Amino acid sequence: MPRNPEFRRRILELVAQIPRGKVMTYGQLALLAGQPGAARQAGYVMNSLQGTEHGLPWQRVVNAQGRVSTGKIGLGDLQLALLINDGVEFDSSGRLDLAARQWWPPEPPQAAAASLFTE
């Protein structure tokens, strides 16, 4: 689990904004949270939500290949079902079309990181 509470806060704020039918990747979250290349740490933040009441659309975070990565923790089928319920389609190999479904905040990444998370 990342020891940086600010990074965690930024990740959770971004996840809260992902609209229905869209997704973000772990790497994208890390980039927008100010730590490019920290996709694994973004995954740790997401994993820390397991078993808590948070109301975040956690299912809308996928890996860079457009696949769910939660099978190892027993949530893969649930995440897939929730995404399908959101209107996200998967091909026969379990991959979604990131070009069509990936969501970015309305501002460019650098501006978003600066404006979304300043107090």
Buried (B, 14 or more C-beta within 10 A) or exposed (E): EBEBEEBBEBBBBBBEBBEEBBBBBBBBBBBBBBBEEBBEBBBBBBBBBEEEEEEBBBBBBBBEEBBBBBEEEEBBEEBBEBBEEBEBEBEEEEBBEBEEBBBEBEEEBEEBBEEBBEE
